[in-house]
Every structure is written in C-alpha cells, then in structure tokens.
C-alpha cells in the first residue's frame, strides 16, 4: 500500500516536473518572440528616435524590466546595440556613397547631431569618420586597380573584352592553385517583393550556426505545410564583417512564404522589397565566395554606373544537384549554388 502511494507521488512529481519544464520552455519562447519583435522594429526604425519606453511597449514588457531582459538575452545593452547598428550603417554609407557628407551620413543614420556622431564614431572605430572614409576609399581603389590588372591580363590572353556577348564579366581570383577562374555573371532585373519567414542567427557567419537556424526554420515550416514547389530558400547577411565584429554579424536564414503567414516564436516574417537589382550567380566552392563578393563590390560596382540602394541584398539558394559546372558535370553536394540579388540605383 505504502509502496503504491510512493509510486503515485513519484509519478505525480514527475508529471508536475515535466509540466513546469514545458511551461518554462513556453515562457522562454514567448520572451524570445517579444525580443525578436523589438529587433525587427529597431531594424525598420533605425534612423528615428528609439526610446526605451517605445521599445518596451513593442515588447509588451514594463519599462522597469525591459532593459535588463534585453541585455540578458542579447548580451548587449539596448542603447549599445542601437548605437552599434547606427554606427555600422553609417560606416557602410560613408564607403558606398562618396557624394554624401559625413554630417549628412550621421544624421540620416539616426544621430541627433554631427558632434554626437563624430564622437561616437571615433570612439567605436578608433579614427574619425573622415579618416575612416579616406582609408576605405584607398582600399577600394587598390582593389579596383588590382581587378583592372587581372582583367587586362585575361583580355590579352583570350582576345575578349571585359564583357562578353552573354553579359558575363571575367574576374580572376586565384582558386585551386590558379587552375580555375571565376566568372562573374550579372543581369539587371526588376524583382517583385517577397514575403520571407526567417530565423536570425546572431553569432557571426559560421556555417554550423547558420545551419542550425535553417534547421529550426525548416521544422517550423514543415509543421505548417509551407514548403511548396514555388518556395525559395533565402539568406540575408545583415552586417559587413569589415565593419561589424565577426562575432556580432547577423544572418537571416529564410524561405519565401505566402503574405498572410504569421510570425511565431523565434521565426519572424517580413517583406523583402522589390525593385531594380543586379543579380549575380555563384557556382563553386565555399573558398571562392569571399572573392566573389570582392569582385562585386571592388570591381563591378565602381565601373557599373550603379551604387547599392539603401537596403540589404539577399541570396536565393538553389539545390547543388541543379547546378552545372558548364561541362555537363553536376556540382558536388558540398558546393554552393546561389543568386545574389543586390538592390541598386544610378550613381
């Protein structure tokens, strides 16, 4: 008798223990969803005033607790996070929009005055905004000069110009001991807006972390029947690793979904704007991706008559089995095959 009572009590204890765990997990998901909503709000209002009262309201937390919760979850205080994003945004603007004054860049990126921007920029980057822009401009010219030299070498050896009849520009980063040469293919296209469901990875551009983000997204999408023939796999790199510390770079692992799809938990939903894009195709090994982006930003853009529009580009990932190396052979499973869609506008 006493044994049965003990077992019942033990089972009851396990039941309530599991119930508490389930409630704890549900509570954690609720907190993460609220913080994710705040991060989305910050992203879309970065140039505007962002008070703790406003953001606490977005998160449905009391002002008293919100700042501490944000810091505990993100590992960075609210105002430090906002200031860092604004500074990194301004640094990218200074590099890509040479015609814009330093003061204008700072004010457009959410700083209240030129003095506060100048002080914050120097404290964060260790040099003034003018000095930083000059240094980045020098780097860009060196990359462009190197690219022109390589392109000229390719032109001399093949008898072809920079652009072939198919719209393909040849660039020559040395990959695999110089045995392979990358082709940078680009088309200017008017793309339609997309609705994207995504999981954000905050720990840099490491493959394991990004794969975990996709795995979480796929489980969520499968449970809701969201994978359809027209579904596309998207990826958005939100930060420039030349500006943002590698450990703080953010990546959105995403898929296209119907517009009526609702966000839930760690999964956010947002619109990816349409418009004019330069669409670049990459087929090859992981080791060539850095050279691919160097070719876009250091060589193609300076000579194209375009500049990046003030929003993020995104990748559309294709299955490796669909890719072809050009000689009829399929790429291996670990190879990369994607289109990079960069929003552009005339210089």
Beta strands, then each sheet from edge to edge (+ up, - down):
strand 1: 168-170
strand 2: 183-191
strand 3: 194-201
strand 4: 233-237
strand 5: 251-256
strand 6: 267-272
strand 7: 275-284
strand 8: 306-308
strand 9: 314-317
strand 10: 336-346
sheet 1: 1+ 2- 7+ 10- 8+
sheet 2: 1+ 2- 7+ 10- 9+ 4- 5+ 3- 6+
end
